Amino acid sequence: MSPSPSRPGNQTDGPERPFLVTHDEELERALRETLSQRVAVPHRLPVDPAGLALGRARRARRRRTVAGLTLASVVTALAAGGMTQLGGQADRPTTPTVVLGDPRGVVTLSAGPVAPDPADRPTPGEVDLVVAGVLVTATGQRYELGVGPVERAQRLPDHGGWLLTGAVTAAGRTLWVVPSGGEPRALLAGAEEIVLSPDGRQVVWRDDGRLFAAGIVAGQLIASVAGPAVDAVPVRVVGDRVLLRAAAEGGHLWWRWTPAAPPGVVAPNVLKVYGARPDGRLVAGVRVGGRNCLALLDTDLTPAVTRCDTTPAADGRGAVSPDGRWLLVNGRLAGSDGAILVDLAELTGTAPPPRNAGPVIGGEVVWTDTRHAAYVDRDGALARLRPDEVLAGKPATPTPVAGVGDGVRPVVVAGTG
C-alpha cells in the first residue's frame, strides 16, 4: 500500500491498532493493577473511628475536670452571718469560724482556676486547708479538687502547686499533683505507703513490699530508684536517707537512697520520730522500760539524751519546729491529756518545763514558720498557736471549720509559710 499524499511520513490509511480502544484498555489494566496492589498492602485509614472516640472521651473528661476546678471567691468577712476571716480578730470575744464558701451554697465562676499571685503572701500563721474535696488557700483561692479523700497535703516549692496524698483504700494510696492554675494529675497510684520530703522535692513509697524513691521536678517524677524488698514502711525523708518503721518487730531503721544499699539495723525502742534538729539529731519518742520518754537520737538511732519527765502519747502525733527549738506533741501533763509544747533545750536541762498548748492533736501538726503552728483537733476544729503565747499561759483556742461533720475532717496543708 502506497502512502497517502495527505499523510506524510510513515502514517498509513488504516492504523494497525485502534488507538482509542487501546488507550481505554490500558487505563483499565492500570486501574486494576493499582486496586489490586492497594488491596494487597494495608493502609492506615484516613479517619480512625476508635481514635476519634478516645479523643472525644479525653476532651470530655478534661472539660469535666476543668469545670470541677473552677476558682471561687472565699468569703472572709460576713458580719451579718457572724463569720470572720481565717485569722479572726483579737479584740472580739466570739470564737471565729473558718469560712470555706458562701453559706447559701458554693460560689463558682465559669472560668478555670487562676494561678495565685506570688506576691500575695498569706498572713503569718494562716494555712491552706483541704475540706471535703475543696482546697482553700491562705490567700483566698478556692479549688474544687475532685480527687477523693485526702489524708495529707503539702505545698510544692516555688509556688508550684500542691501534693495531695490520698487516704488508704483497698487499691492503695494515690499521690496527686495540683499545679497552680492546673488540673489534678496522679503521680503515683496503688502504693502501700507514700512519704514526702519536707521541701516537697522527693517522694518515697512502698509498692508490693519494695521501696522506691524519686525526685519531683515540675510536677514530674525523675531519677527514680528501686530499692530492696523490706518488711517496713517509709515514714520520713531526712536528706539522702529514709527512715523506715519496721512492720513486724516494731522500731525504726534507716535506708540510704541508693539502689544497692540494704536497710540498716532496727532500733527496736524508737517508737516515733517527730523531726530533726539543725545538728542532725532526731527528736523521738522512745521506750525506756515500761515508759514512753523523749530523746535526742544520734544518726545511728541510739539515744544521746533521754528525759522521762515528759510523756509523749502513744499515738505519736507531733512535729518539731523548722529551727529545731520546739516540739508540739500529744502528751499528758498534770494528769490531763492534750497538746503540750516542749522547749527542746529542756532535754539538756536548761529550759522551762513543758506547757499545755491546746486540745488533743487529731491530725498532722504543721509549722508554718518557727513561731506559728497549726493542727486539727479531735473534733475537727482548727487550732493555731504561737510558742511565746503558750509560754505566757495562752494555749490555742480551737476555731470551728465550716463544712466539717459526718466523717469530714479538715487537712492542714504543710509548707504554707
PyMOL commands that set and color helices and strands:
alter all, ss='L'
color gray80, all
select helices_A, chain A and resi 19-40+49-68+157-159+344-348+387-391
alter helices_A, ss='H'
color red, helices_A
select strands_A, chain A and resi 129-131+134-136+142-144+150-155+162-166+173-178+185-191+193-196+202-207+210-217+220-229+232-238+241-246+252-256+270-276+282-288+291-297+303-307+311-312+318-320+326-333+336-343+355-358+366-369+372-376+382-385+411-414
alter strands_A, ss='S'
color yellow, strands_A
deselect
rebuild
show_as cartoon
